[in-house]
Amino acid sequence: MDDSSDYLVRHLDAALEVALGSAPIVLLDGPRGAGKTTSARRLAKSAVLLPRDREQLVADPTTYLAALEPPILIDEWQLAGTDLLWALKGIVDDDPRPGRFILTGSVEPASYGPTYPLTARAVRLVMRPMTVSELEGLGADPPFLTSVLNGDLPAPTAGAPATFDTSWLLRSGFPVTRAMPETTLFLEAYAGLVSQRAGEEGRDSSRLLRTMRVLATLESQAVPDQRVWEAADINKVTWKAYDDILERTHLSVPSPAFESNRLKRLTTYPKRFLADTALALALADVHRDDLRASPSLAGQYLESFVLQQLRPQVDLVGGVLTHLRTSGSGKEVDVVIEVGGRTLAIEVKHGTRPTVGDARHLRWLRQELGDRFAQGFVAHTGADTYPLDEQVWAIPVTVLAGVA
């Protein structure tokens, strides 16, 4: 339906097309403004846009949808309520051809009822804020993680020109910001709109916004829940409700702790992340000069940036993204990715020339995991790719992000 010439290809586009050719219904979730509707409309022949078309859709969904040519996009489907899913179940049970419906949603319901109606009838995908490679028009290229899993390691380099710029951390992945010379005001307003969701669910929107600011200051840190609710001046029950809302709106994307029966004394705290690094910086009131003045602060949000580049890549390969930290011995690995019995590990370093010492925890993990350990990387802000040890490489963040 929408074939605009300035469309930037998303990593998920090919998977969306495959899913539409495989299942009657494709659910495309993700934060508001991430580009779900734009991508879906390129494949849809008809569109039902909520809230505009809600009254007609809810009155008689079967009759209303029967008059439309598939694939039918139902945008912000959650505004019609979960009863719509039961109607769609009946429609596709009668005619289970693939490619009937694309449902985009920016808020997952708190409950689907006693059972989920679309089991075995739908494929679910997540559209995340844009990566820097997508913003640069390189979204159709094979992502770094896919190449590594296919055995295609980056070639060593020496003396390559540096390309990473700290200002990339302030570059939002929400498509609408591409034309904005300064995004802070937009991102503040965006967070305010999300916080209104709390009011819709009977919560205090100002306290939810305060909680989002706390999470933004804790970006990339593994901390217990209690530290969050105390810093936000709320109680445990309220925090649990806010945590649920922020995850259902796809804005809070914590990395869970790695689990393995081969390793002892693993901590269980998740690492806190918001879905968009620029959003986290805006809410934490951290600016370009702050990042340049403080290497530790820049390192904290550099890790957030790396995670933003990795999440869509991990989704595409069907992996699980975690972090690892031990109590007592102080071992820590920023990113652990498990894919089909293989484990990749990444350390993020705000520095231009990592050494073997920077890879010590990757080497420890390689020893502990044995054959399960596939590759380890120290992602850095320099320009060169080079080996640090067996199965351990130093790679520029730009290589990992697909823009080197």
C-alpha positions as a printed NumPy array, in Angstrom:
array([[  0.   ,   0.   ,   0.   ],
       [  2.817,   2.38 ,   0.855],
       [  5.819,   2.366,  -1.477],
       [  7.397,   5.694,  -0.597],
       [ 10.78 ,   6.217,  -2.207],
       [ 12.444,   7.4  ,   1.013],
       [ 11.672,   4.183,   2.904],
       [ 14.648,   2.801,   4.815],
       [ 14.82 ,  -0.991,   4.837],
       [ 14.486,  -2.575,   8.268],
       [ 16.31 ,  -5.69 ,   9.446],
       [ 12.918,  -7.25 ,  10.129],
       [ 11.411,  -6.668,   6.67 ],
       [ 12.504,  -9.977,   5.159],
       [ 11.354, -11.915,   8.239],
       [  7.998, -10.11 ,   8.127],
       [  7.506, -11.152,   4.521],
       [  8.438, -14.762,   5.294],
       [  6.076, -14.832,   8.28 ],
       [  3.231, -13.481,   6.165],
       [  3.79 , -16.288,   3.69 ],
       [  3.762, -18.89 ,   6.455],
       [  0.975, -18.033,   8.916],
       [ -2.574, -16.657,   8.656],
       [ -1.818, -13.909,  11.178],
       [  1.35 , -11.965,  11.902],
       [  1.554,  -9.971,  15.126],
       [  4.021,  -7.106,  14.838],
       [  4.694,  -5.661,  18.281],
       [  7.022,  -2.883,  19.368],
       [  7.153,   0.547,  20.975],
       [  4.959,   3.299,  19.618],
       [  6.658,   5.147,  16.782],
       [  9.194,   2.404,  15.952],
       [  7.986,   2.081,  12.345],
       [  5.66 ,  -0.933,  12.578],
       [  2.832,   0.596,  10.56 ],
       [  5.122,   1.901,   7.829],
       [  6.707,  -1.517,   7.287],
       [  3.407,  -3.393,   7.507],
       [  1.63 ,  -1.125,   5.019],
       [  4.178,  -2.036,   2.366],
       [  2.851,  -5.6  ,   2.431],
       [ -0.835,  -4.991,   3.182],
       [ -3.546,  -4.636,   0.522],
       [ -6.07 ,  -3.178,   2.985],
       [ -5.763,  -1.253,   6.239],
       [ -7.955,  -0.901,   9.307],
       [ -6.607,   1.999,  11.337],
       [ -7.549,   2.332,  14.986],
       [ -9.005,   4.285,  16.626],
       [-10.435,   5.686,  13.357],
       [-12.14 ,   2.452,  12.263],
       [-12.781,   0.994,  15.712],
       [-16.573,   1.368,  15.754],
       [-17.075,  -0.498,  12.474],
       [-14.549,  -3.183,  13.357],
       [-15.903,  -3.914,  16.815],
       [-19.558,  -3.93 ,  15.73 ],
       [-19.136,  -6.936,  13.415],
       [-15.511,  -7.856,  12.773],
       [-16.261, -10.908,  10.634],
       [-18.487,  -9.054,   8.165],
       [-16.339,  -5.919,   8.132],
       [-13.093,  -7.77 ,   7.464],
       [-14.653, -10.09 ,   4.864],
       [-15.137,  -7.085,   2.569],
       [-11.426,  -6.22 ,   2.589],
       [ -8.639,  -7.649,   0.45 ],
       [ -5.911,  -9.512,   2.343],
       [ -3.352,  -9.072,   3.659],
       [ -5.328,  -6.807,   5.981],
       [ -3.41 ,  -4.538,   8.335],
       [ -5.147,  -3.873,  11.656],
       [ -3.125,  -1.044,  13.166],
       [ -3.022,  -0.662,  16.967],
       [ -5.249,  -3.707,  17.252],
       [ -5.249,  -3.584,  21.065],
       [ -7.617,  -0.594,  20.899],
       [-10.318,  -3.015,  19.756],
       [ -9.811,  -5.266,  22.787],
       [ -8.903,  -8.929,  23.008],
       [-12.347,  -9.974,  21.73 ],
       [-10.992,  -9.098,  18.284],
       [ -8.492, -11.944,  18.58 ],
       [-11.306, -14.43 ,  19.146],
       [-13.064, -13.128,  16.04 ],
       [ -9.855, -13.519,  14.043],
       [ -9.463, -17.047,  15.39 ],
       [-12.847, -17.945,  13.946],
       [-12.026, -16.329,  10.601],
       [ -8.718, -18.13 ,  10.118],
       [-10.09 , -21.419,  11.418],
       [-12.599, -21.27 ,   8.559],
       [ -9.914, -20.245,   6.059],
       [ -6.363, -20.892,   7.312],
       [ -4.531, -19.589,   4.251],
       [ -1.341, -17.698,   5.139],
       [ -1.131, -13.965,   4.804],
       [ -4.598, -12.997,   6.003],
       [ -3.823, -10.385,   8.67 ],
       [ -1.024,  -8.208,  10.01 ],
       [ -1.739,  -6.889,  13.507],
       [  0.449,  -4.063,  14.781],
       [  0.38 ,  -3.226,  18.474],
       [  2.316,  -0.887,  20.732],
       [  0.842,  -2.   ,  24.061],
       [  0.405,  -5.646,  24.958],
       [ -2.781,  -6.293,  26.958],
       [ -2.371,  -6.898,  30.671],
       [ -4.294, -10.139,  30.139],
       [ -5.542, -12.146,  27.176],
       [ -8.114, -13.928,  29.3  ],
       [ -8.098, -17.574,  30.393],
       [ -6.464, -18.769,  27.141],
       [ -4.611, -17.173,  24.25 ],
       [ -6.822, -17.362,  21.15 ],
       [ -4.129, -17.264,  18.454],
       [ -2.032, -20.25 ,  19.516],
       [ -0.798, -22.08 ,  16.384],
       [ -2.439, -19.418,  14.216],
       [ -0.024, -16.493,  14.443],
       [  3.651, -15.596,  14.239],
       [  4.883, -12.829,  16.517],
       [  7.676, -10.421,  15.57 ],
       [  9.054,  -7.359,  17.352],
       [  9.926,  -4.098,  15.587],
       [ 12.456,  -2.23 ,  17.698],
       [ 13.798,   1.325,  17.379],
       [ 16.045,   1.682,  14.355],
       [ 19.676,   0.662,  14.468],
       [ 22.364,   2.955,  13.124],
       [ 22.807,   0.704,  10.072],
       [ 19.1  ,   1.055,   9.284],
       [ 19.355,   4.821,   9.715],
       [ 22.292,   4.793,   7.297],
       [ 20.277,   2.872,   4.689],
       [ 22.07 ,  -0.447,   5.268],
       [ 19.183,  -2.416,   6.764],
       [ 19.178,  -4.959,   3.923],
       [ 22.811,  -5.977,   4.548],
       [ 23.513,  -9.185,   6.506],
       [ 23.862,  -8.176,  10.175],
       [ 27.089,  -8.808,  12.061],
       [ 25.64 , -11.561,  14.24 ],
       [ 24.236, -13.484,  11.269],
       [ 27.618, -13.357,   9.544],
       [ 29.467, -14.565,  12.644],
       [ 27.101, -17.497,  13.145],
       [ 27.67 , -18.426,   9.501],
       [ 31.406, -18.571,  10.191],
       [ 32.234, -15.272,   8.509],
       [ 34.478, -13.487,  10.997],
       [ 35.594,  -9.904,  10.31 ],
       [ 38.99 ,  -9.588,   8.631],
       [ 41.858,  -8.192,  10.723],
       [ 42.766,  -4.576,  10.032],
       [ 45.575,  -2.235,  11.033],
       [ 45.596,   1.534,  10.896],
       [ 42.004,   1.862,   9.729],
       [ 40.517,   5.362,  10.042],
       [ 38.341,   5.831,  13.124],
       [ 34.649,   6.296,  12.383],
       [ 32.867,   6.089,  15.75 ],
       [ 31.503,   9.353,  17.119],
       [ 30.07 ,   9.798,  20.615],
       [ 27.232,  11.804,  19.069],
       [ 25.849,   8.506,  17.734],
       [ 24.648,   7.759,  21.254],
       [ 22.284,  10.728,  21.005],
       [ 20.882,   9.616,  17.65 ],
       [ 17.416,   8.238,  18.34 ],
       [ 16.097,   5.114,  16.653],
       [ 12.541,   6.449,  16.388],
       [ 12.114,   7.112,  12.639],
       [ 10.323,  10.438,  13.055],
       [ 13.446,  11.947,  14.628],
       [ 15.529,  11.499,  11.474],
       [ 14.692,  15.006,  10.282],
       [ 15.057,  16.642,  13.698],
       [ 18.263,  18.6  ,  14.359],
       [ 17.679,  18.184,  18.12 ],
       [ 15.581,  15.406,  19.633],
       [ 15.551,  15.994,  23.402],
       [ 12.219,  17.839,  23.511],
       [ 10.565,  15.2  ,  21.336],
       [ 11.907,  12.354,  23.476],
       [ 10.775,  14.057,  26.687],
       [  7.297,  14.46 ,  25.187],
       [  7.345,  10.847,  23.998],
       [  8.091,   9.627,  27.523],
       [  5.29 ,  11.815,  28.845],
       [  2.801,  10.225,  26.448],
       [  3.905,   6.748,  27.49 ],
       [  3.519,   7.671,  31.153],
       [ -0.105,   8.561,  30.472],
       [ -0.633,   4.825,  30.001],
       [ -0.352,   4.582,  33.782],
       [ -3.271,   6.968,  34.129],
       [ -5.326,   4.839,  31.749],
       [ -4.65 ,   1.832,  33.986],
       [ -5.414,   3.701,  37.203],
       [ -1.846,   4.654,  38.111],
       [ -0.091,   7.954,  38.744],
       [  1.457,   9.061,  35.437],
       [  3.889,  11.495,  37.092],
       [  5.331,   8.715,  39.241],
       [  5.701,   6.457,  36.217],
       [  7.633,   9.198,  34.425],
       [  9.843,   9.579,  37.504],
       [ 10.441,   5.832,  37.458],
       [ 11.448,   6.025,  33.795],
       [ 13.996,   8.707,  34.699],
       [ 15.427,   6.465,  37.411],
       [ 15.74 ,   3.586,  34.949],
       [ 17.472,   5.933,  32.508],
       [ 20.115,   6.816,  35.109],
       [ 20.572,   3.104,  35.855],
       [ 21.034,   2.267,  32.164],
       [ 23.339,  -0.747,  31.628],
       [ 23.506,  -1.512,  35.362],
       [ 22.543,  -4.766,  37.063],
       [ 20.675,  -3.727,  40.184],
       [ 17.966,  -5.294,  42.354],
       [ 14.371,  -4.128,  42.041],
       [ 14.531,  -2.525,  45.479],
       [ 17.116,  -0.011,  44.327],
       [ 14.756,   1.096,  41.549],
       [ 11.656,   1.529,  43.676],
       [ 13.531,   3.302,  46.457],
       [ 15.179,   5.717,  44.003],
       [ 11.788,   6.399,  42.4  ],
       [ 10.169,   6.886,  45.834],
       [  7.503,   4.254,  45.218],
       [  6.705,   0.982,  46.929],
       [  7.279,  -2.556,  45.713],
       [  3.703,  -3.097,  44.521],
       [  3.722,   0.124,  42.49 ],
       [  7.116,  -0.746,  41.   ],
       [  5.843,  -4.145,  39.868],
       [  2.894,  -2.463,  38.138],
       [  5.132,   0.12 ,  36.451],
       [  7.667,  -2.503,  35.427],
       [  4.846,  -4.458,  33.81 ],
       [  3.535,  -1.39 ,  31.949],
       [  6.97 ,  -0.417,  30.655],
       [  7.673,  -3.919,  29.388],
       [  4.232,  -4.2  ,  27.765],
       [  4.87 ,  -0.9  ,  25.962],
       [  8.267,  -2.295,  24.864],
       [ 10.195,   0.636,  26.339],
       [ 11.877,  -1.266,  29.148],
       [ 13.983,  -4.096,  27.717],
       [ 16.019,  -5.52 ,  30.609],
       [ 18.647,  -8.153,  29.883],
       [ 18.056, -11.123,  32.187],
       [ 20.91 , -12.818,  33.983],
       [ 22.64 , -15.721,  32.251],
       [ 21.866, -19.154,  33.683],
       [ 24.045, -22.249,  33.484],
       [ 24.523, -25.302,  35.668],
       [ 28.209, -25.189,  34.707],
       [ 28.779, -21.907,  36.525],
       [ 28.479, -21.168,  40.222],
       [ 27.504, -18.034,  42.153],
       [ 25.774, -16.291,  39.264],
       [ 23.803, -13.201,  40.227],
       [ 20.166, -12.991,  39.17 ],
       [ 19.662,  -9.237,  38.78 ],
       [ 18.695,  -8.075,  35.293],
       [ 20.568,  -5.285,  33.566],
       [ 18.338,  -2.259,  33.073],
       [ 17.882,  -0.824,  29.592],
       [ 15.428,   1.413,  27.824],
       [ 14.74 ,   0.532,  24.198],
       [ 16.365,   3.665,  22.779],
       [ 19.692,   5.027,  24.034],
       [ 18.864,   8.598,  23.035],
       [ 15.631,   8.347,  25.034],
       [ 17.588,   7.149,  28.074],
       [ 20.041,  10.033,  27.725],
       [ 17.218,  12.574,  27.453],
       [ 15.452,  11.222,  30.546],
       [ 18.718,  11.044,  32.507],
       [ 19.53 ,  14.645,  31.485],
       [ 22.872,  13.564,  30.032],
       [ 24.174,  15.662,  27.153],
       [ 26.937,  15.461,  24.557],
       [ 29.411,  17.439,  26.688],
       [ 28.698,  15.186,  29.69 ],
       [ 29.578,  12.104,  27.636],
       [ 32.777,  13.648,  26.339],
       [ 33.825,  14.785,  29.821],
       [ 33.222,  11.44 ,  31.549],
       [ 34.601,   8.208,  30.03 ],
       [ 32.72 ,   6.122,  32.617],
       [ 29.42 ,   7.799,  31.742],
       [ 30.149,   7.396,  28.039],
       [ 30.931,   3.719,  28.637],
       [ 27.631,   3.196,  30.427],
       [ 25.595,   4.548,  27.52 ],
       [ 27.901,   3.021,  24.902],
       [ 26.835,  -0.37 ,  26.243],
       [ 23.213,   0.724,  25.884],
       [ 23.931,   1.733,  22.276],
       [ 25.537,  -1.639,  21.531],
       [ 22.515,  -3.444,  22.947],
       [ 20.219,  -1.353,  20.751],
       [ 22.201,  -2.527,  17.709],
       [ 22.182,  -6.154,  18.856],
       [ 18.538,  -6.717,  19.82 ],
       [ 17.176,  -6.869,  16.251],
       [ 20.111,  -9.066,  15.236],
       [ 19.407, -11.489,  18.08 ],
       [ 15.714, -11.549,  17.132],
       [ 16.562, -12.513,  13.551],
       [ 18.644, -15.542,  14.564],
       [ 16.202, -16.682,  17.246],
       [ 18.677, -16.118,  20.048],
       [ 18.44 , -15.207,  23.705],
       [ 20.273, -12.13 ,  24.969],
       [ 21.491, -12.073,  28.581],
       [ 24.34 , -10.753,  30.732],
       [ 26.605, -12.553,  33.194],
       [ 27.868, -11.502,  36.591],
       [ 29.204, -13.599,  39.441],
       [ 29.133, -12.755,  43.117],
       [ 32.376, -12.948,  45.029],
       [ 34.826, -13.515,  42.17 ],
       [ 33.629, -10.436,  40.282],
       [ 33.456, -12.013,  36.825],
       [ 31.298,  -9.995,  34.433],
       [ 30.391, -10.28 ,  30.744],
       [ 28.267,  -7.486,  29.32 ],
       [ 26.439,  -9.511,  26.664],
       [ 25.878, -13.255,  26.385],
       [ 23.939, -14.499,  23.357],
       [ 22.741, -18.096,  23.137],
       [ 21.724, -19.441,  19.739],
       [ 21.022, -23.116,  19.099],
       [ 23.444, -24.467,  21.685],
       [ 26.171, -21.967,  20.812],
       [ 27.207, -19.072,  23.018],
       [ 28.675, -15.763,  21.911],
       [ 29.942, -13.236,  24.436],
       [ 30.683,  -9.533,  24.093],
       [ 32.455,  -7.053,  26.331],
       [ 31.899,  -3.364,  25.605],
       [ 34.877,  -1.057,  26.151],
       [ 34.952,   2.701,  25.759],
       [ 38.488,   2.788,  24.434],
       [ 40.294,   2.534,  21.131],
       [ 42.818,  -0.265,  21.652],
       [ 41.667,  -3.19 ,  23.832],
       [ 44.328,  -5.512,  25.209],
       [ 44.361,  -9.161,  26.216],
       [ 43.571,  -8.014,  29.756],
       [ 40.285,  -6.545,  28.57 ],
       [ 39.302, -10.024,  27.38 ],
       [ 40.073, -11.843,  30.646],
       [ 36.433, -12.538,  31.497],
       [ 35.752, -13.755,  27.956],
       [ 38.688, -16.158,  28.243],
       [ 37.357, -17.335,  31.6  ],
       [ 33.911, -17.949,  30.094],
       [ 35.437, -19.831,  27.16 ],
       [ 37.186, -22.139,  29.616],
       [ 34.018, -22.672,  31.669],
       [ 31.699, -23.351,  28.727],
       [ 34.052, -25.446,  26.626],
       [ 32.584, -26.438,  23.258],
       [ 29.487, -24.316,  23.827],
       [ 31.584, -21.158,  23.546],
       [ 31.544, -20.057,  19.9  ],
       [ 33.178, -16.615,  19.849],
       [ 34.01 , -13.728,  22.131],
       [ 34.4  , -10.085,  21.189],
       [ 35.609,  -6.916,  22.856],
       [ 33.625,  -4.16 ,  21.131],
       [ 35.54 ,  -0.88 ,  21.259],
       [ 35.428,   2.675,  19.947],
       [ 38.593,   2.359,  17.891],
       [ 38.934,   1.396,  14.24 ],
       [ 40.834,  -1.905,  14.062],
       [ 39.805,  -5.545,  14.179],
       [ 42.388,  -7.985,  15.559],
       [ 42.611, -11.261,  17.533],
       [ 43.169, -11.109,  21.285],
       [ 43.207, -14.841,  21.971],
       [ 41.787, -18.069,  20.617],
       [ 38.118, -17.41 ,  19.698],
       [ 38.373, -13.882,  21.084],
       [ 38.55 , -10.76 ,  18.913],
       [ 38.7  ,  -7.015,  19.331],
       [ 36.164,  -5.414,  16.986],
       [ 35.069,  -1.819,  16.48 ],
       [ 31.548,  -0.952,  17.572],
       [ 31.058,   0.219,  13.991],
       [ 31.67 ,  -3.335,  12.721],
       [ 29.189,  -4.793,  15.196],
       [ 26.683,  -2.11 ,  14.181],
       [ 27.187,  -2.807,  10.479],
       [ 28.408,   0.648,   9.468],
       [ 32.186,   0.141,   9.224]])
